[in-house]
C-alpha cells in the first residue's frame, strides 16, 4: 500500500501543478484524476465512474483569474481512491457510490480553503520578488518563480496524500460500519447528483438549444455510469 500512496502523491502533485501554476493541460480535471487514482488503488473503472459524475458537477467551476472554485482535483483524488478500494472490499454498490460522491463535495470545499491559503502565500512571494527586483536583484524573478512552483507542487502532494488517505480510510473503516440497508438509503439520492451536474451545464450554456444540451448530457452521464458499472 505504501507504494500506492507514493504514486498517488507524485501524480497528485503533478495534477495540482497543472491546475493553476503550470501547463494547464487539463490533467487536473476530475475525470482524469479520479481515473488515475482508481488505477493506482486497484480499479481504474471505479475511479473513472466517480470521475464522470464529478466532471459534470464541476464542469462550469474553473480556476480562472482570481476566482477560487471548489477543489475538484482534491475531490477526484478522494473519490477515485475511495471508489477503487471500496470496489475490492465491500463492493461499490449504488449506496456506497452515492456516499462517496457526497463526501467528495465536502473534500472539494476543504481543498478550496487550502487553495485560498496557498494563493495568499504566493502573493506574498510575488511581493518579495518585486521588492528584490527594485533593489537590483535580477535573479529574484527566477527564484520567485521557482518558489511559487515549489509551493504549489508541495501543497498538491500533501493534499493528494491527505485526500487519498482519507478515501482509503473511509472505504475500509467508515463504509463497512453501515449495513447494506443503511447504504441503500443513500442510493435514493443517486439520480439527483447527475441531475445537479446537468443543471450546472445547462446554466452555463449559451446556445439556443439548451434543452437538448441538458437532456443529452443527462443521457451521456447515465449511459457512462451504467457502462462503467457493468465493466467494473
N, C-alpha and C positions, 0 to 999 in steps of 0.2 A: 504493500500500500504506500510505502514511503516514496517509491519512485513515481507513483501516480501523482502524488501531491507535488513532487518536484517538477514533473512535466506540466502540471496544471499551473504552477507558479510561473514557469517560463512562458507558457502560452498566454497566460493572463497578463503578464507584464507587457508582452508584445501587443496584445489586443487593446489594452488600456492606452498604450502609446499611440496606437492608430486612432483612438477615439478623438483626441484633440491636439496632442502635442506634435505628432509627426505623421507623415504619409497620408492618412485618411483614405485607405484603400477599401474601406467597408469591412475590414476584418473584425471590427468591434461589434458588428450587428448581431442581435440575439440569435438569429438562425445559424450564423457561422460559429459563434462562441458556444452555444448550447450543444451543437453537433460535435464540436471538438472536445468539449468536456464529457459528453456522453461516450465518445470513443476512448478517451483517457481512462474513464472509470468502468469500461467494460460493455457498454451498449450504445453504439452510435445512433441507432434508430430511436431509442427512447429519448436521447438528448435532442435529436432533431425534431421529435414530436413536440417537445416543450418549446423549442426554438421557433417553430412555425407560429404558435399562438402568441408568444412574446413579441415576435417580429410584428405581428399585426397590431398588437396593443400599443407598441411604442413607435410605430412607423412614422407618425407625424410629430414625434418629440425628438428634435435634433439639437445637438450641442452647437448651435450657430451663434457666433459673436459672444455677447455677454450672457446669453441665455444658458441656464443650468437646468437641463431636464432631469427626470429620474434616471438613475444609473441602470439603464437596460443591459449594459455589459455585465455588471455585477449580478443582476437578476438572472441572466443567462448562465453565468458561472455556477450560481447556486442551483438553478433549476435543472441544468444539464447533468451536473454531477449527482444531484439527488435522484433524478429520474433513473439514471443508469444503475445506481446502487439499489434503489427500490425494486427495479425490474428483476434483479437477481436474488432478492431476499423475500419480500412479501408479495412481490408482483405489482406491476404498475396498472392497477385497476382504475376505473373511472374516478372513484373517490380519492385515491392517492394522487392521481394526476391533477385533480382539481385543487386539492390541498396544497400541493407543491406550487401550482401557479399562483394561488393566493399568497403564499409565503414569499414567493418571488417578488411580488409587488412591494411587500414590506422591505425586502432586501434592497430593492431599487431606491426606495426613499432613504434608507441608511447610507447607501452609496452616494446619493445626491449630497448629503451633509458632508461626507468626506471630500467630495469633489469641490464643494464650496470652500472648504478649508485649504485644500491644495492650491486652488486658484489665488487665494489671498496670499499664500506664501510665495507663489510665483510672481505676483505683482510686486511684492517686497524685493524679490531678486532683480526684477526689471528696474526698480528704482535705484538700487545699489549699483547696478551696472551703469545706468545713466550718469550717476554721480561720479563713478570711476572714469568714465569717458570724458566728462567735463574737466577732470583733473589731468587728462592727457594719457590715460592708460588705454591704449588702443586694443590691447589684448583682452580687455574686460568684456567685450562683446562675445568673443568666443567662449570665455569662461562662463558668462551668464547663460548662454545657450546650452552649454553642457550641463550646467547646474539645473536648469529648467527641465531638460530631458531626463536627467537622473532623478529628479524629484517625481516626475510623472511615472517613470518606469518602476522605481522602488515602491511608490504608493500602489501602483497597479499590481505588483507582485504580492504585496501584503494583503490587499483586498482580495486577490484571487485565492490566496491561501485561506483567509478567514471565511470567505463565502463558500469555497469548495468544501472546507472542513465542516461548515455549518450544514451544507447539503448532505454530506455523508452522515453526520450526526443525526439529522432529522430522519433520514431514511432507515437508519439502523437502531435508533433509540426511541424516537418520538412516534412515528407512524405505527410500529408494531404494537404500541400500547393501546391503540384503538382497534377494536374488533371490526370484522367485515361490515356489521350493521352500522357502526358509527362512521366508518369511512364511506359507506354507501350514502349517508346523508349529505356528504359533500358533493356527491355526484349530481345532485339535483341542480347545483349551480353551474355545472359544466357548460350547458348550452349558452348561458348568459355571458361567459367570458369571451368567446369569439365574437359574440354579438357586440360587445363593447368595443372590441378591436375594429370590427367592421364599421361601427358608428364613427370611430376616430378617422378612418379612411374617408368615410362619407363626408365628415365635417370639413376636411381639408381639400376635398375635390373641387376643382374649378371648371369641370366640364358640364355641358348641358345634359348629359345622360348620367346624372349622379345616381339615379335609382338602379341603373344597370351596373354601375361600379359597385354599389352596395351589395346587390344580390350575387353578382359574380364573385366578389370577394368572400362572401359567406360560403358559397358553394365550393370555392377553392380550398378554404380552410377546413371545412368539414371533410371534403374529399381527401385532402392530405392527411388529416388526422386518422381517418379510417384506414388509409393505405399504410401508414406507419404502424398502426396498432395491429394490423393483420400481419405485417412483416416482422414485428417485434417477437 
